[in-house]
Amino acid sequence: MKVETQELPDSEVALNLEVEDARVEQAMDTAYRRLAGRVNIAGFRRGKAPRALVERVIGRESLLEEALNVLLPEVFDEAVREANVEALTEPVFDVESITPLKAKATVVVPPPVELGDYHAIHRDRPEVAVSDEEVDGVLQSLRESHAEWVPVERAAALGDRVAMDIVGVEDDNEVLRDEDVEFELTEGSPVPVPGFAEALVGIEAGQTRHFELPVPAEQQETPEPVEGEAPEEPKPSKMIVFDVTVQDVKGKELPELDDALATTVGSYKDLDELKTRIREQLRERDELESKAKLENEILSEAVDQATVQIPEKLVAQEAQRMRDRLARDLDSRGLSIEQYQRVLRIPEEEMIDRYRQDAERALRRGFVLRAIAEHEHVEVSEDDVDASVREAMGADGADRRAIERALRQAEIRARVRSALLEQRTAKWLVDEATGGDASDGAASGESAATPEPAMAGESEGEQP
């Protein structure tokens, strides 16, 4: 096979392929054997008719198409290895002649990157200090999360919980009815409509209150405008008339800030030990967050300094991949991407635009990091890739066979190698800019960790 490369605009490369007649004939024969088993020819068992007869029935063009569908990807794979071309998109084939077989495969390759003076980037590592007020804030959250609701002999206030019967009527239609339902009076709550919690302030057990509140515009059904017609004038807000009868009022009783609280929220011997652990967790969280922020600043400056033109086809491909990943994630939760868009009120055009922007930023960052890695001789070995695949899949509970299969898949290895290279180059940049070792935390690709339950105020028994 002969291979010639031709550089095209927009970081595209055409591989001009010329394939030997014998190989084309072999592909045609293989295609005949596949197709012979799919057609019925009188006088022959399926798959046993001679090639000439099969070709006459299905047509030479169909046989050739079947052969090329297999042959062209095969010769393309050989060609990119021979020409040392890194194809970032699937090839687009153009068959120029059959005898001899000449075809052109066009792909997008990495664009050239002109780096800035990233050696001139300098940052100081931030100092992290945890204040007593921050520790007190976590302790207060813990008290709130372990509070008990107790009956009170007074009027309801914001922050209380009421047991009530409720009826809501809109335009003479009953839209809400509940009996003995508990409701927390949270300031600014939009449930069932804004202002409902505030309207119950001052009510006492055994009392009934009658009031009305407007329905927010976003909760009202608005007909879609007809193309070519002016949109309808906004209609007056609809009102819901509520009748609420309160059975009882409960207030939140916080536990004392003492050793008993420490033993309730975790295995701490006393309050001092709990405070010490909270301070440690706050420091760990703040350090991870500050390192992540520092890395983002340094990488953003290095990327902004560089000049690189991202091919449009590559942006479209990456945006589609991002959208597909979201669709798969939503599907695993029983939600379609169309439902997701409706819930968030994101039109399809806006979603596509967001993905395109995210895709271009991610691609630009990746190409700049790759260029820096090449300049600074940052490398990832095959052993590094093996270890990363084993670690990631082992953490997800994959068995040995699944891990071994993944290790043999070129696409998985390429993705892992690329991710590791970006992480190591990011770490190198942070070290260079700060004059220190960024091996721990965000510069190695980690994100800020979520504090343990004792910090975040989760309920007892939850895991970090």
Buried (B, 14 or more C-beta within 10 A) or exposed (E): EEBEBEEEEEBBBBBBBBBEEEBBEEBBEBBBEEBBEEBEBEEBEEBEBEBEBBBEBBEEEBBBEBBBEEBBBEBBEBBBEBEEBEBBBEBEBEBEEEEEBBBBBBBBBBBEBEBBEBEEBEBEBEEBEBEEEBBEBBBEBBBEBBEEBEEBEEBBBBEBBBBBBBBBBBEEEEBEEBEEEEBBBBEEBEEBBBBBBBBBEEBBBEBEBEEEBBBEEEEEEEEEEEEEEEEEEEEEEBBBBBBBBBBBBBBBEBBEBEBEBBBEBBEBEEBEBBBEBBBBBBBBBBBBBBBBEBBEBBBEBBBEBBEBEBBEBBBBBBBBEBBEEBBEEBEEEEEEBEEBBEEEEEEEEEBBEBBBEBBBEBBBBBBBBBBBBBEBEBEBEEEBBBEBBBEBBEEEEBEEEEBEEBBEEEEBBEEBBBBBBBBBBBBBBBBBBBEEEBEEBBBBBBEBBEBBBBBBBBEEEEEE
